[in-house]
């Protein structure tokens, strides 16, 4: 992949995991992408179950943050065990997503780096065409990094509990992002109502005494 004439954006994530643990986590591509809180994956088909050089993934998704809908093929290249790999996009302004793992003394750092074709000034391009092109820049990269960090910290803290992993990865993540946000709001609202009920009940019970 020649990135000399490309633009890039990235996010770094500090984790308590080792480089090998982090690489194993990132190797589950569908889980990695579903952790993006603004990416609705509508279909996902891969020709291999285990991450491998040359692996191809056919996917269809909607990026809720920029409104871009795509049906494309991802291909794996530059695979280096415990160090990272590159996902190449078959179309669009974004040409690749690079996964980089850097070990450190108390864990490892995950960097997700998006590579874009450079947007060159074109005098024949209308403002609407240029705006449509710039719209493809994925602004969900930072929220994606934050969601990955929350997930990893949650797994590190609660992953040994019965059913926690299954609930997170088999029930929660397959839900569309919009449904996850609604469910989270309902859960927090219900919890708040319960706290208020307990508080009111306690005041009432104290007054009765």
Residue, then its C-alpha position, 0 to 999 in steps of 0.5 A: x500500500x503506497x500512502x505517499x499521496x494519501x491523507x490519514x486520520x487515526x485514534x490510539x487506544x491504551x489497553x491493559x492487554x498484552x500485544x498478543x491478546x490485543x491482536x487476537x481481539x482485533x482479528x475478529x473483524x466483524x466484532x471490531x467494526x460492530x463496536x463502532x457506535x455509528x456503523x450499522x452493518x447490514x450484511x457481512x460475508x467472509x471467505x475465511x473464519x480466521x484472519x489471514x493474508x488475502x482474506x476478503x470480506x463482503x459487507x454492506x453498511x450505513x455510517x450514521x454519522x456522515x450518512x454514507x451507505x456502502x456495499x464493498x469488499x475489504x481485503x487483508x494485507x500486510x498481516x504481521x502477527x501481534x503487530x497489525x494488518x491492513x484492511x483495503x477498501x474496494x471503493x470510496x474515498x477511504x482506501x484503507x484502515x490500518x491496525x497497528x499494535x504497539x506493546x508497552x510495559x503495562x499493556x499495549x496500544x491499539x492504533x486505528x488509522x484510516x487512509x484516504x485518497x488526497x482530495x485535490x482541487x478540481x476547477x471543473x468540480x461543482x461545490x456540491x460534488x466536492x461536498x459529497x466527496x468530503x462527506x465520505x470522511x469518517x467522523x466516527x473514528x474517535x467515538x469508535x476508539x472510545x467504544x473499543x476502549x470501553x469494551x476492552x476495559x469491560x472485558x478485562x473487569x467483568x469478562x470472567x462473570x458468567x454470561x457477560x461475554x455472551x451478552x456483550x458479543x452475541x446479544x448487544x453488539x449485533x443490535x443496530x447502533x440506534x437500537x443500542x442507544x435507545x436500549x441504553x437510554x431505557x436502562x438508565x431511565x429505568x434505573x433512575x426511576x427505581x432510585x427515585x422510587x426507593x428515595x421516596x419510599x424511604x422518606x415516606x417510611x421515615x415519616x410514618x415512624 
